[in-house]
Amino acid sequence: MELLFLTALLAFSPLALSCYSPESCASCYWDNYTFWGKDIGDRKPVASLEECVKLCRSVDGCVAVSYTAPSKHCWFKDTVHGDTEFSISGVTSVCMSCLIRRPFGNRCVQRDREFVGGDITSKQGVPSLEMCVDLCTEVHGCVAVTYSRIGGKCYFKRKRYGDYQRKNYGYDSAFIFCDQSSDSLEVDSSN
């Protein structure tokens, strides 16, 4: 059942499934479970779970969803698993980290571009942009990063573009949830 859902989910959008560990992929999709609490918003009616997941990508800080099929209600979460998870019929929950499109070599990375503001926290001594992205998946509410190649500092963002963006040599920025239908940016090193 889990494999069927993920196959169907990948069919609606050009996502590439990327698992950071076998443990995280085993718990990405929760059929008949809700992630209770840690709501940052909701939308109703939402036609399907796939649409709920798609909407989550546009909500700052959304890292998980719970979708109630009978009422077509989508709940956006800023913490994986909410406060707790428990079994409830008709609800499906998804951890967005399992649906991450790797940002390397596609439209998700902006070279020499800094997302300014919208910081959650930062970490010094990170060896690469890829590691910065991996660390972001463990930071509550992180949806994008800016990485300083000079000094190896990673800035974790609660907003996809921070408060604004600017050209800045030595900084690369990346989205954590990247969908070519919603992110039309090529790897960008211009203005």
VENFENWO-V24718 format. One record per pair of residues at least 4 apart in sequence whose ideal C-beta (glycine too) atoms are under 8 Angstrom apart, sorted by the first residue. I is the first residue (numbers start at 0). J is the second residue. If there is no record, write none. Layout:
[[I | J] [I | J]]
This chain:
[[0 | 4] [0 | 30] [1 | 5] [1 | 28] [1 | 30] [2 | 6] [3 | 7] [4 | 8] [4 | 28] [4 | 30] [4 | 48] [5 | 9] [5 | 16] [5 | 27] [5 | 28] [5 | 97] [6 | 10] [7 | 11] [7 | 49] [8 | 12] [8 | 14] [8 | 48] [8 | 49] [8 | 52] [8 | 98] [9 | 14] [9 | 15] [9 | 16] [11 | 49] [11 | 53] [12 | 49] [12 | 53] [12 | 178] [12 | 180] [13 | 100] [13 | 178] [13 | 179] [13 | 180] [14 | 98] [14 | 100] [14 | 178] [15 | 100] [15 | 101] [16 | 24] [16 | 97] [16 | 98] [17 | 97] [17 | 99] [17 | 100] [17 | 101] [18 | 23] [18 | 24] [18 | 97] [19 | 23] [19 | 96] [19 | 133] [19 | 136] [20 | 24] [21 | 25] [22 | 26] [23 | 27] [23 | 94] [23 | 96] [23 | 97] [24 | 97] [26 | 94] [27 | 93] [27 | 94] [27 | 96] [27 | 97] [27 | 98] [28 | 91] [28 | 92] [28 | 93] [28 | 94] [28 | 97] [29 | 34] [29 | 84] [29 | 91] [29 | 92] [29 | 93] [30 | 91] [31 | 86] [31 | 87] [31 | 88] [31 | 89] [31 | 90] [31 | 91] [32 | 84] [32 | 85] [32 | 86] [32 | 87] [32 | 90] [32 | 91] [32 | 92] [33 | 65] [33 | 67] [33 | 81] [33 | 84] [33 | 85] [33 | 87] [33 | 90] [33 | 92] [34 | 63] [34 | 64] [34 | 65] [34 | 74] [34 | 76] [34 | 79] [34 | 80] [34 | 81] [34 | 83] [34 | 84] [34 | 92] [35 | 65] [35 | 81] [35 | 82] [35 | 83] [35 | 84] [35 | 85] [36 | 78] [36 | 81] [36 | 82] [36 | 83] [37 | 76] [37 | 77] [37 | 78] [37 | 81] [37 | 82] [38 | 74] [38 | 75] [38 | 76] [38 | 81] [39 | 58] [39 | 59] [39 | 60] [39 | 61] [39 | 75] [39 | 76] [39 | 77] [40 | 58] [40 | 61] [40 | 74] [40 | 75] [41 | 72] [41 | 73] [41 | 74] [41 | 75] [42 | 51] [42 | 54] [42 | 72] [42 | 73] [42 | 75] [43 | 70] [43 | 71] [43 | 72] [43 | 73] [44 | 70] [44 | 71] [44 | 72] [45 | 50] [45 | 51] [45 | 54] [45 | 66] [45 | 71] [45 | 72] [45 | 73] [46 | 50] [46 | 71] [47 | 51] [47 | 66] [48 | 52] [48 | 64] [48 | 66] [48 | 68] [48 | 91] [48 | 93] [49 | 53] [50 | 54] [50 | 73] [51 | 55] [51 | 64] [51 | 66] [51 | 73] [51 | 93] [52 | 56] [52 | 64] [52 | 93] [52 | 95] [52 | 98] [53 | 57] [53 | 178] [53 | 181] [54 | 58] [54 | 64] [54 | 73] [54 | 75] [55 | 61] [55 | 63] [55 | 64] [55 | 73] [55 | 75] [55 | 95] [55 | 176] [56 | 61] [56 | 95] [56 | 176] [56 | 178] [56 | 181] [57 | 181] [58 | 75] [59 | 117] [59 | 140] [59 | 142] [59 | 157] [59 | 158] [59 | 159] [60 | 77] [60 | 140] [60 | 141] [60 | 142] [60 | 157] [61 | 75] [61 | 76] [61 | 77] [61 | 95] [61 | 142] [62 | 76] [62 | 77] [62 | 78] [62 | 79] [62 | 94] [62 | 95] [62 | 96] [62 | 139] [62 | 140] [62 | 141] [62 | 142] [63 | 76] [63 | 78] [63 | 79] [63 | 80] [63 | 81] [63 | 92] [63 | 93] [63 | 94] [63 | 95] [64 | 73] [64 | 74] [64 | 75] [64 | 76] [64 | 92] [64 | 93] [64 | 95] [65 | 73] [65 | 74] [65 | 76] [65 | 81] [65 | 90] [65 | 91] [65 | 92] [66 | 72] [66 | 73] [66 | 74] [66 | 90] [66 | 91] [66 | 92] [66 | 93] [67 | 71] [67 | 72] [67 | 74] [67 | 89] [67 | 90] [68 | 89] [68 | 90] [68 | 91] [69 | 89] [76 | 80] [76 | 81] [77 | 139] [77 | 140] [78 | 82] [78 | 139] [78 | 140] [79 | 94] [79 | 96] [80 | 84] [80 | 92] [80 | 94] [84 | 92] [93 | 97] [93 | 98] [95 | 99] [95 | 176] [96 | 136] [98 | 176] [99 | 132] [99 | 136] [99 | 175] [99 | 176] [99 | 177] [100 | 105] [100 | 107] [100 | 176] [100 | 177] [100 | 178] [101 | 105] [101 | 107] [102 | 107] [102 | 108] [102 | 128] [102 | 132] [102 | 173] [102 | 174] [102 | 175] [102 | 177] [103 | 107] [103 | 108] [103 | 128] [103 | 129] [105 | 177] [105 | 179] [105 | 186] [106 | 177] [106 | 179] [106 | 182] [106 | 183] [106 | 184] [106 | 185] [106 | 186] [107 | 173] [107 | 174] [107 | 177] [107 | 182] [108 | 128] [108 | 171] [108 | 172] [108 | 173] [108 | 186] [109 | 164] [109 | 171] [109 | 172] [109 | 173] [109 | 184] [109 | 186] [109 | 187] [109 | 188] [110 | 171] [110 | 186] [110 | 187] [110 | 188] [111 | 166] [111 | 167] [111 | 168] [111 | 169] [111 | 170] [111 | 171] [111 | 188] [112 | 164] [112 | 165] [112 | 166] [112 | 167] [112 | 170] [112 | 171] [112 | 172] [112 | 187] [112 | 188] [113 | 145] [113 | 161] [113 | 164] [113 | 165] [113 | 166] [113 | 167] [113 | 170] [113 | 172] [114 | 143] [114 | 144] [114 | 145] [114 | 154] [114 | 156] [114 | 158] [114 | 159] [114 | 160] [114 | 161] [114 | 163] [114 | 164] [114 | 172] [115 | 145] [115 | 161] [115 | 162] [115 | 163] [115 | 164] [115 | 165] [116 | 158] [116 | 161] [116 | 162] [116 | 163] [117 | 143] [117 | 156] [117 | 157] [117 | 158] [117 | 160] [117 | 161] [117 | 162] [118 | 154] [118 | 155] [118 | 156] [118 | 157] [118 | 161] [119 | 138] [119 | 139] [119 | 140] [119 | 141] [119 | 155] [119 | 156] [119 | 157] [120 | 138] [120 | 155] [121 | 152] [121 | 153] [121 | 154] [121 | 155] [122 | 131] [122 | 134] [122 | 152] [122 | 153] [122 | 155] [123 | 150] [123 | 151] [123 | 152] [124 | 151] [124 | 152] [125 | 130] [125 | 131] [125 | 134] [125 | 146] [125 | 151] [125 | 152] [125 | 153] [126 | 130] [126 | 151] [127 | 131] [127 | 146] [128 | 132] [128 | 144] [128 | 146] [128 | 148] [128 | 171] [128 | 173] [129 | 133] [130 | 134] [130 | 153] [131 | 135] [131 | 144] [131 | 146] [131 | 153] [131 | 173] [132 | 136] [132 | 144] [132 | 173] [132 | 175] [133 | 137] [134 | 138] [134 | 153] [134 | 155] [135 | 141] [135 | 142] [135 | 143] [135 | 144] [135 | 153] [135 | 155] [135 | 175] [136 | 141] [136 | 175] [137 | 141] [138 | 155] [140 | 157] [141 | 155] [141 | 156] [141 | 157] [141 | 175] [142 | 156] [142 | 157] [142 | 158] [142 | 159] [142 | 174] [142 | 175] [142 | 176] [143 | 156] [143 | 158] [143 | 159] [143 | 160] [143 | 161] [143 | 172] [143 | 173] [143 | 174] [143 | 175] [144 | 153] [144 | 154] [144 | 155] [144 | 156] [144 | 172] [144 | 173] [144 | 175] [145 | 153] [145 | 154] [145 | 156] [145 | 161] [145 | 170] [145 | 171] [145 | 172] [146 | 151] [146 | 152] [146 | 153] [146 | 154] [146 | 170] [146 | 171] [146 | 172] [146 | 173] [147 | 151] [147 | 152] [147 | 153] [147 | 154] [147 | 169] [147 | 170] [148 | 169] [148 | 170] [148 | 171] [149 | 169] [156 | 161] [158 | 162] [159 | 174] [160 | 164] [161 | 172] [164 | 172] [166 | 189] [166 | 190] [173 | 177] [174 | 182] [177 | 182] [178 | 182] [179 | 183]]
